[in-house]
């Protein structure tokens, strides 16, 4: 279940971690369930674990952006007018 980096590393960045971040990281490293949820195993390096957490965070951020975009579209008055006109044309 080892999660390997899928792409060549372009930059190695430093990352500031709080005490709470370190506690979360230790809990993840000690938990088989957390490792499974992250698709890593307990022997995964700290760097690879942090990278996986980053990947999942990026995916979640994209989901939130998509949700916001869909909500914006749903509230767009022009879209509503277009849908009403389309329904009226279908009814004949």
C-alpha positions as CSV (number, residue, x, y, z in Angstrom):
1,X,0.0,0.0,0.0
2,X,3.1,2.3,-0.1
3,X,2.3,5.6,-1.7
4,X,5.1,6.5,-4.0
5,X,5.5,9.9,-5.5
6,X,4.0,9.7,-9.0
7,X,6.0,12.5,-10.5
8,X,9.5,13.6,-10.3
9,X,10.1,16.0,-7.4
10,X,10.5,19.5,-8.8
11,X,11.2,21.2,-5.5
12,X,11.8,20.2,-1.9
13,X,10.1,22.8,0.3
14,X,10.3,23.3,4.0
15,X,7.1,23.1,5.9
16,X,6.3,24.7,9.3
17,X,4.4,22.3,11.6
18,X,2.7,23.2,14.8
19,X,2.6,21.0,17.8
20,X,-0.9,20.0,16.9
21,X,0.3,19.1,13.3
22,X,3.0,16.9,14.8
23,X,0.4,15.2,17.0
24,X,-1.8,14.5,14.0
25,X,1.1,13.2,12.0
26,X,2.1,10.9,14.9
27,X,-1.5,9.6,15.2
28,X,-1.6,9.0,11.5
29,X,1.7,7.1,11.6
30,X,0.5,5.0,14.5
31,X,-3.0,4.2,13.0
32,X,-3.5,1.4,10.5
33,X,-7.0,2.8,9.8
34,X,-5.5,6.3,9.0
35,X,-2.8,4.7,6.9
36,X,-5.4,2.8,4.9
37,X,-7.5,6.0,4.5
38,X,-4.5,7.7,3.1
39,X,-3.5,4.8,0.9
40,X,-0.1,4.5,2.6
41,X,1.4,1.9,4.9
42,X,2.8,2.5,8.4
43,X,6.4,2.3,7.1
44,X,5.8,5.2,4.7
45,X,8.3,8.0,5.2
46,X,7.2,11.2,6.9
47,X,7.9,13.2,3.7
48,X,5.7,10.8,1.6
49,X,3.0,10.9,4.3
50,X,3.0,14.7,4.2
51,X,2.9,14.7,0.4
52,X,-0.1,12.4,0.5
53,X,-1.9,14.7,2.9
54,X,-1.0,17.6,0.7
55,X,-2.4,15.8,-2.4
56,X,-5.7,15.0,-0.6
57,X,-5.9,18.6,0.6
58,X,-5.5,19.8,-3.0
59,X,-8.3,17.4,-4.1
60,X,-10.6,18.7,-1.3
61,X,-9.8,22.3,-2.2
62,X,-10.8,21.6,-5.8
63,X,-14.0,19.9,-4.7
64,X,-14.9,23.1,-2.7
65,X,-14.1,25.3,-5.6
66,X,-16.3,23.1,-7.8
67,X,-19.1,23.3,-5.3
68,X,-18.8,27.1,-5.1
69,X,-18.8,27.3,-8.9
70,X,-21.9,25.1,-9.2
71,X,-23.7,27.2,-6.5
72,X,-22.8,30.3,-8.4
73,X,-24.2,28.9,-11.6
74,X,-27.3,27.8,-9.8
75,X,-27.9,31.4,-8.7
76,X,-27.1,33.0,-12.0
77,X,-30.3,34.9,-13.2
78,X,-29.2,34.5,-16.9
79,X,-29.0,30.7,-16.4
80,X,-32.5,30.7,-14.9
81,X,-33.9,32.7,-17.8
82,X,-32.2,30.4,-20.3
83,X,-33.7,27.4,-18.5
84,X,-37.2,28.9,-18.5
85,X,-37.0,29.7,-22.2
86,X,-35.7,26.2,-23.0
87,X,-38.7,24.7,-21.1
88,X,-41.1,27.0,-22.8
89,X,-39.7,25.9,-26.3
90,X,-40.1,22.3,-25.3
91,X,-43.7,22.8,-24.4
92,X,-44.3,24.2,-27.8
